[in-house]
């Protein structure tokens, strides 16, 4: 399979379905960088370790590096997304179904926003791909159980491990620094939290960037008549393209999200912000190494809740937990069903 950039450009302009897939994927990556990436730097800004513009610029750079470097070193998450479902042997139909899945994600996200339903783009992507694959002739046989089960692991990791690591890391920091001068530790944690925010931005790019790289790479394979991307290395130009788009989206900012994640849920001090960033980064690194797709937003928020719980449970705003549960309850069946219907419509039209 020829995966050079020149050949990709030729394929895009000769295949309307691949053009739609590419445009929608890059659009979702941009929005992801815009709306999700600010979570990585929320604590850094709200604890006044960095000014918003400087933090956003830093996050854009490290999101770019996370997509590029981690995908080059370990593309397990991209592989999981690519192999999670089977779109069948008819690659033309598969490409149409993939376009329908991405279109459905946009429709669902827009509708959910209108009705005030919390969403996760990671879960929308997984549900959309699954619904589209089932809509093809494969039926339920299109779902690769051994890969899809990693989604369940991701739900557990983002909730339990994120919370536990946040709690443990914060407790360790308090124990280590209990005899130190508070003013000196504040200075240390100011710089430490900047490093933690950079690590979070890097791992956000590594996780979310890989998910959409896997989708776009699958579209490229379908355009070449290939039914899967097994054994084919992800080209560097694709990593760079997705990195640039995500970094650009991050540079747009997201002050409302920063305020919601960093201030509304738990009131944080500098050492707590560092603990949350460290815990979430470790969770995302572990997930990325084992190819488990997780929601970076949920991982960060549960880490913050764990940090808050290390002080007292009443420090946590439990309405955030309710929003996360609603995301899981509505996104998988809701986006999956919309994707199923849209795929049937797209297949009938095209």
C-alpha positions in Angstrom: 0.0 0.0 0.0 1.4 3.4 -1.1 1.1 5.7 1.9 3.1 8.6 0.7 1.7 12.1 1.1 1.6 12.7 -2.6 -0.5 9.5 -3.1 -2.7 10.5 -0.2 -3.4 13.9 -1.8 -4.3 12.2 -5.1 -6.6 9.7 -3.4 -8.4 12.5 -1.5 -9.3 14.5 -4.6 -10.4 11.3 -6.5 -12.5 9.8 -3.7 -15.3 12.0 -2.3 -15.7 9.5 0.6 -12.1 9.8 1.6 -12.3 13.6 1.3 -15.3 13.7 3.7 -13.5 11.3 6.1 -10.4 13.4 6.1 -12.2 16.7 6.5 -14.3 15.4 9.4 -11.4 13.7 11.1 -9.2 16.8 11.0 -12.2 18.9 12.1 -12.7 16.6 15.1 -9.0 16.7 15.9 -9.1 20.5 15.8 -12.1 20.6 18.1 -10.5 18.1 20.4 -7.4 20.3 20.7 -9.6 23.3 21.3 -12.0 21.7 23.9 -10.1 18.8 25.6 -6.5 20.1 25.6 -7.3 23.0 28.0 -8.0 20.3 30.7 -4.3 19.6 30.7 -3.4 23.1 31.8 -6.4 24.0 33.8 -4.8 23.4 37.2 -1.6 25.2 36.2 -3.6 28.3 35.3 -6.0 28.4 38.2 -3.3 28.0 40.8 -1.5 31.0 39.0 1.6 29.1 38.1 1.3 30.3 34.5 -0.6 33.0 32.6 -3.3 31.6 30.3 -1.7 32.7 27.0 1.7 31.2 28.0 0.1 28.0 29.2 -2.0 27.6 26.1 1.1 28.1 23.9 3.0 25.5 25.9 0.1 23.1 25.7 -0.1 23.5 21.9 3.6 22.6 21.6 3.4 19.6 23.9 0.2 18.3 22.3 2.1 18.4 19.0 5.0 16.5 20.5 2.8 14.0 22.2 1.0 13.0 19.0 4.2 12.9 17.0 6.6 11.2 19.4 4.4 8.8 21.2 2.8 7.5 17.9 6.3 6.9 16.6 7.4 5.1 19.7 4.2 3.2 20.6 1.1 3.3 18.4 -0.9 0.8 20.4 -3.9 3.1 20.9 -4.1 3.9 17.2 -3.9 0.1 16.5 -6.7 -0.6 19.0 -9.0 1.9 17.3 -8.2 0.6 13.8 -8.8 -3.0 14.7 -11.7 -2.5 17.1 -14.3 -3.2 14.4 -14.4 -4.9 11.0 -16.1 -3.0 8.2 -16.1 -6.0 5.9 -14.4 -6.9 2.6 -16.1 -4.2 0.4 -13.7 -1.3 1.0 -15.9 1.2 -0.9 -18.8 0.5 1.4 -16.4 0.5 4.4 -15.2 4.0 3.4 -18.8 5.2 3.2 -19.6 3.7 6.6 -16.5 5.4 8.1 -17.6 8.7 6.7 -21.1 8.2 8.2 -19.6 7.3 11.6 -17.6 10.6 11.7 -20.6 12.6 10.5 -22.7 10.9 13.3 -20.2 12.0 15.9 -20.6 15.6 14.8 -24.4 15.2 14.8 -24.4 13.6 18.3 -22.0 16.1 19.8 -24.1 19.0 18.5 -27.4 17.5 19.7 -25.9 16.6 23.1 -24.6 20.2 23.5 -28.1 21.6 22.6 -29.8 19.4 25.2 -27.0 19.9 27.8 -25.9 16.3 27.8 -22.2 15.9 28.7 -20.1 14.3 26.0 -16.7 12.6 25.5 -15.2 12.7 22.0 -13.3 9.6 22.8 -16.4 7.7 23.7 -18.3 9.2 20.8 -15.6 8.0 18.4 -15.7 4.5 19.8 -19.6 4.4 19.7 -19.7 5.9 16.2 -17.3 3.4 14.7 -19.1 0.5 16.4 -22.5 1.6 15.2 -21.3 2.1 11.6 -19.6 -1.3 11.5 -22.7 -3.1 12.8 -24.8 -1.4 10.1 -22.7 -3.1 7.4 -23.4 -6.7 6.4 -21.1 -7.8 9.2 -23.8 -7.2 11.9 -22.6 -7.9 15.5 -19.8 -10.0 14.0 -18.2 -6.7 13.1 -17.2 -6.0 16.7 -13.8 -7.3 17.6 -14.4 -8.3 21.3 -10.7 -8.7 22.2 -10.1 -5.1 21.2 -13.4 -3.6 22.3 -12.9 -4.9 25.8 -10.1 -2.4 26.1 -12.8 0.3 26.1 -14.3 -1.2 29.2 -10.8 -1.3 30.8 -10.5 2.4 29.8 -13.7 3.2 31.7 -12.4 1.5 34.8 -8.9 3.1 34.5 -10.2 6.6 34.0 -12.4 6.4 37.0 -10.7 4.1 39.6 -7.0 4.4 38.7 -7.2 8.2 38.1 -8.9 8.7 41.5 -6.6 6.3 43.3 -3.4 7.8 41.8 -4.6 11.3 42.6 -5.2 10.3 46.2 -1.9 8.4 46.7 0.3 11.0 44.9 -1.1 13.9 46.9 -0.7 11.9 50.2 2.9 11.2 49.3 3.7 14.8 48.5 2.2 15.9 51.8 4.2 13.3 53.7 7.5 14.3 52.0 7.0 18.0 52.4 5.4 18.1 55.9 8.6 19.4 57.6 9.5 21.9 54.9 8.9 25.6 54.8 5.6 26.4 53.1 7.0 29.4 51.2 9.9 27.4 49.8 7.6 24.5 48.7 5.3 26.9 46.9 8.2 28.1 44.8 9.2 24.5 44.0 5.7 23.5 43.2 5.2 26.5 40.9 7.8 25.1 38.6 6.8 21.5 39.2 3.3 22.2 38.2 4.4 23.8 35.0 6.3 20.5 34.3 3.2 18.5 35.2 1.0 20.5 32.9 3.5 20.0 30.1 3.4 16.2 30.8 -0.4 16.2 30.8 -0.4 18.1 27.4 2.1 15.6 26.0 0.0 12.6 27.1 -3.2 14.2 25.9 -1.7 14.4 22.4 -0.4 10.8 22.8 -3.9 9.5 23.7 -6.4 11.5 21.7 -4.1 12.2 18.7 -3.5 8.5 18.2 -7.3 7.7 18.3 -7.9 10.0 15.3 -4.7 9.0 13.5 -6.0 5.4 13.7 -9.3 6.5 12.1 -7.7 8.5 9.3 -5.2 5.8 8.6 -8.1 3.3 8.3 -9.7 5.6 5.7 -6.5 5.7 3.7 -6.3 1.9 3.7 -10.0 1.6 2.5 -9.2 4.1 -0.3 -6.4 1.8 -1.4 -8.6 -1.3 -1.4 -7.2 -2.7 1.9 -9.5 -4.0 4.5 -7.2 -3.3 7.5 -4.0 -1.6 8.4 -2.4 -4.6 10.1 1.3 -4.7 9.5 1.5 -1.3 7.9 3.5 1.5 9.6 1.8 4.8 10.2 3.6 7.3 7.9 5.4 10.2 9.6 3.5 12.8 7.4 0.2 11.6 9.0 1.5 12.0 12.5 2.8 15.5 11.6 -0.6 16.5 10.0 -2.6 15.4 13.0 -0.1 17.0 15.4 -0.3 20.4 13.6 -4.1 20.3 13.6 -4.4 19.4 17.3 -1.7 22.0 18.2 -3.6 24.6 16.3 -6.9 23.7 18.0 -5.2 24.0 21.4 -3.8 27.4 20.6 -7.4 28.7 20.2 -7.8 28.1 24.0 -10.7 27.3 26.1 -11.0 29.5 29.2 -14.4 28.4 30.1 -13.2 24.7 30.3 -10.2 25.8 32.2 -12.3 27.5 34.8 -14.7 24.5 35.1 -12.1 21.9 35.5 -9.6 23.8 37.5 -11.8 25.8 39.8 -15.4 24.7 39.9 -14.7 21.0 40.9 -12.1 21.3 43.6 -10.3 24.4 45.0 -6.6 23.5 44.5 -3.3 24.7 45.9 -0.1 24.4 43.9 1.0 21.1 45.4 -2.4 19.6 44.7 -2.4 20.8 41.1 1.0 19.1 40.7 -0.3 15.9 42.3 -3.3 15.9 40.0 -1.2 16.4 36.8 1.3 13.8 37.8 -1.4 11.2 38.6 -3.4 11.8 35.4 -0.2 11.7 33.3 0.8 8.4 34.8 -2.6 7.0 34.1 -2.6 8.2 30.5 1.0 6.8 30.0 -0.1 3.4 31.3 -3.2 3.4 29.1 -1.2 4.4 26.0 1.5 1.7 26.5 -1.2 -1.0 26.7 -3.2 0.4 23.9 -6.3 1.2 26.0 -8.3 4.2 24.7 -9.4 6.4 27.7 -11.1 9.8 28.0 -8.3 12.3 28.9 -11.0 14.6 30.4 -12.3 11.9 32.7 -8.8 10.8 33.7 -7.9 14.4 34.7 -11.1 15.1 36.5 -11.0 11.8 38.6 -7.3 12.6 39.5 -8.5 16.0 40.7 -11.2 14.3 42.7 -8.7 11.9 44.2 -6.6 14.9 45.3 -9.6 16.6 46.8 -10.5 13.3 48.7 -7.1 13.2 50.2 -8.1 16.3 52.1 -11.7 15.6 52.7 -14.6 14.1 50.7 -16.7 17.3 51.1 -14.0 19.1 48.9 -15.3 17.3 45.8 -18.2 18.6 43.6 -20.0 15.3 43.0 -22.1 16.7 40.2 -19.0 16.1 38.1 -19.3 12.4 38.8 -22.9 12.5 37.7 -21.9 14.2 34.5 -19.4 11.4 33.8 -21.9 8.7 34.4 -24.4 10.5 32.1 -21.7 10.6 29.4 -21.3 6.9 29.6 -25.1 6.2 29.8 -26.0 8.4 26.8 -22.9 8.4 24.5 -22.5 4.7 23.7 -26.1 3.9 22.9 -27.0 7.4 21.6 -24.0 8.0 19.3 -23.9 4.3 18.3 -27.6 4.3 17.2 -27.2 7.6 15.3 -24.2 6.2 13.5 -26.1 3.0 12.7 -28.9 4.9 11.1 -26.7 7.4 9.3 -24.6 4.5 7.9 -27.7 2.9 6.5 -28.7 6.2 4.9 -25.2 6.9 3.5 -25.0 3.3 2.0 -28.4 3.7 0.4 -27.4 7.1 -1.2 -23.9 6.3 -2.2 
